[in-house]
Amino acid sequence: MTKNRRVHQPVSEAELAVLLRPDEGVAPVHRPALAPTSSAVDRWFKHRTLFFVVIFLAYSVKLTFYPAGASASRDELALSSDFLLRYAQLRLVFCWLFAAAYTASYLLDWHFKVLSWVFAGIALTALLVDLVHVYPYMGDITGPGLAALIALRVIAVYLLLLHALRSDRAPLMPRRPWS
């Protein structure tokens, strides 16, 4: 448990006896129902996480079954198909490792705030580098397809930044992938 989470302290026997002792001669107090208050928990956290899972699975399928589509045009760079296959496999392994580290840091409450900022920075840097060095050479994808790919990556980076900004408002324990 990290230090920023409230830890439940056990109640001593004496405190428990005082709490459970009925109050003699005190009339029960009628309290009106309170209006629902806004929770400090980020309500959109699970929806952003679901978006990340869908993007991750789509990217994994793309790298597994269409490794040539994950790189720039082969004609201009003169890359062999064996190199592209190894490149796609290496990218897939790193993709799975990053997703596992991000998910484990959230579920185990292990430096989630720091790792979410690190991954948001990595995603933003990768997007900027790809805008300059990769996307101009992608001849296989047409203009609208490339614009949709860039827009999807911008949305993913924005949602990663929201995750990092609101990491202290993530749902508390017990944590499950679907919570």
C-alpha positions as CSV (number, residue, x, y, z in Angstrom):
1,M,0.0,0.0,0.0
2,T,1.4,3.4,-0.8
3,K,1.6,6.2,1.7
4,N,-1.0,8.3,0.0
5,R,-3.8,5.8,0.7
6,R,-5.6,5.7,4.1
7,V,-4.7,2.6,6.0
8,H,-7.4,1.2,8.3
9,Q,-6.3,1.0,11.9
10,P,-7.6,-1.9,14.0
11,V,-9.9,-1.0,16.9
12,S,-8.8,-2.0,20.4
13,E,-11.0,-4.0,22.7
14,A,-11.8,-1.0,24.9
15,E,-12.8,1.1,22.0
16,L,-15.0,-1.6,20.6
17,A,-16.7,-2.0,23.9
18,V,-17.5,1.7,24.1
19,L,-18.7,1.7,20.5
20,L,-21.0,-1.3,21.0
21,R,-22.4,-0.2,24.4
22,P,-26.0,1.0,24.1
23,D,-26.7,4.5,25.2
24,E,-29.2,4.4,28.1
25,G,-31.9,7.1,28.2
26,V,-31.0,8.6,24.8
27,A,-33.7,8.8,22.2
28,P,-32.8,7.7,18.7
29,V,-32.0,10.7,16.5
30,H,-33.8,10.9,13.2
31,R,-31.6,12.3,10.5
32,P,-33.0,13.2,7.2
33,A,-31.5,11.5,4.1
34,L,-28.7,13.4,2.7
35,A,-28.4,14.3,-0.9
36,P,-25.9,12.3,-2.8
37,T,-22.5,13.9,-2.8
38,S,-20.0,14.0,-5.5
39,S,-17.4,11.3,-5.1
40,A,-13.7,11.9,-5.3
41,V,-13.4,8.9,-7.5
42,D,-12.9,9.5,-11.2
43,R,-16.0,8.2,-12.8
44,W,-14.5,8.0,-16.3
45,F,-11.5,6.0,-15.3
46,K,-12.9,2.7,-16.3
47,H,-14.1,4.0,-19.7
48,R,-10.6,5.3,-20.5
49,T,-9.1,2.0,-19.4
50,L,-11.5,0.1,-21.6
51,F,-10.4,2.4,-24.5
52,F,-6.8,1.5,-23.8
53,V,-7.6,-2.2,-23.8
54,V,-9.3,-2.0,-27.2
55,I,-6.5,0.0,-28.7
56,F,-3.9,-2.4,-27.2
57,L,-5.7,-5.5,-28.5
58,A,-6.1,-3.9,-32.0
59,Y,-2.4,-3.0,-32.1
60,S,-1.4,-6.5,-30.9
61,V,-3.5,-8.1,-33.7
62,K,-2.0,-5.7,-36.2
63,L,1.6,-6.5,-35.2
64,T,0.9,-10.2,-35.0
65,F,-0.9,-10.7,-38.3
66,Y,0.2,-7.7,-40.4
67,P,3.8,-6.9,-39.4
68,A,4.5,-5.0,-42.6
69,G,1.8,-2.5,-41.8
70,A,3.5,-1.4,-38.6
71,S,6.5,0.1,-40.4
72,A,7.1,2.6,-43.2
73,S,7.0,1.7,-46.9
74,R,9.5,-1.0,-47.7
75,D,10.3,0.4,-51.1
76,E,11.8,3.6,-49.8
77,L,13.7,2.0,-46.9
78,A,14.7,-1.2,-48.7
79,L,14.0,-3.4,-45.6
80,S,13.8,-7.1,-45.8
81,S,10.7,-9.0,-44.7
82,D,12.7,-10.9,-42.1
83,F,13.8,-7.6,-40.6
84,L,10.2,-6.3,-40.5
85,L,9.0,-9.5,-38.9
86,R,11.7,-9.2,-36.1
87,Y,10.9,-5.5,-35.7
88,A,7.2,-6.3,-35.3
89,Q,7.9,-9.1,-32.8
90,L,10.1,-6.8,-30.8
91,R,7.5,-4.0,-30.8
92,L,4.8,-6.5,-29.7
93,V,6.9,-7.7,-26.8
94,F,7.5,-4.1,-25.6
95,C,3.8,-3.4,-26.1
96,W,2.9,-6.3,-23.9
97,L,5.5,-5.4,-21.3
98,F,4.4,-1.8,-21.0
99,A,0.7,-2.9,-20.7
100,A,1.6,-5.4,-18.1
101,A,3.6,-2.9,-16.0
102,Y,0.9,-0.2,-16.3
103,T,-1.9,-2.7,-15.3
104,A,0.1,-4.2,-12.5
105,S,1.0,-0.7,-11.1
106,Y,-2.7,0.1,-11.0
107,L,-3.9,-3.2,-9.6
108,L,-1.2,-3.4,-6.9
109,D,-1.2,0.3,-6.1
110,W,2.5,0.4,-6.9
111,H,3.7,3.9,-8.0
112,F,0.8,4.3,-10.3
113,K,1.0,8.0,-10.4
114,V,4.6,8.0,-11.4
115,L,4.2,5.3,-14.0
116,S,1.2,6.9,-15.5
117,W,3.2,10.2,-16.0
118,V,6.1,8.2,-17.5
119,F,3.9,6.4,-19.9
120,A,2.1,9.5,-20.9
121,G,5.5,11.2,-21.6
122,I,6.7,8.2,-23.6
123,A,3.4,8.2,-25.7
124,L,3.7,11.9,-26.3
125,T,7.3,11.7,-27.4
126,A,6.7,8.7,-29.6
127,L,3.8,10.5,-31.3
128,L,5.9,13.6,-32.0
129,V,8.8,11.5,-33.3
130,D,6.5,9.5,-35.5
131,L,4.9,12.7,-36.9
132,V,8.3,13.9,-38.1
133,H,10.1,10.6,-39.0
134,V,7.5,7.9,-39.8
135,Y,4.3,9.3,-41.1
136,P,5.8,11.2,-44.1
137,Y,7.2,8.0,-45.4
138,M,4.0,5.9,-45.1
139,G,2.9,5.5,-48.7
140,D,0.6,2.5,-48.1
141,I,-2.0,4.6,-46.1
142,T,-4.0,7.2,-47.9
143,G,-4.7,10.7,-46.5
144,P,-7.9,10.0,-44.6
145,G,-6.5,6.8,-43.2
146,L,-3.4,8.5,-42.0
147,A,-5.4,11.4,-40.5
148,A,-7.6,8.8,-38.6
149,L,-4.5,7.0,-37.3
150,I,-2.9,10.3,-36.1
151,A,-6.2,11.4,-34.5
152,L,-6.5,8.0,-32.7
153,R,-3.0,8.4,-31.3
154,V,-3.7,12.0,-30.2
155,I,-6.8,10.8,-28.4
156,A,-4.8,8.0,-26.7
157,V,-2.1,10.4,-25.6
158,Y,-4.8,12.8,-24.3
159,L,-6.5,10.0,-22.3
160,L,-3.1,8.9,-20.9
161,L,-2.5,12.5,-19.8
162,L,-6.0,12.5,-18.1
163,H,-5.1,9.2,-16.4
164,A,-1.9,10.8,-15.1
165,L,-3.6,13.9,-13.9
166,R,-6.3,12.0,-12.1
167,S,-4.3,9.1,-10.9
168,D,-4.9,10.1,-7.3
169,R,-8.6,9.8,-7.9
170,A,-8.5,6.3,-9.3
171,P,-10.9,3.8,-7.8
172,L,-9.6,2.5,-4.5
173,M,-9.0,-1.1,-3.4
174,P,-10.2,-3.8,-4.0
175,R,-9.1,-3.2,-7.5
176,R,-10.1,-5.4,-10.4
177,P,-9.5,-4.9,-14.1
178,W,-13.2,-4.4,-14.6
179,S,-13.8,-1.9,-11.7
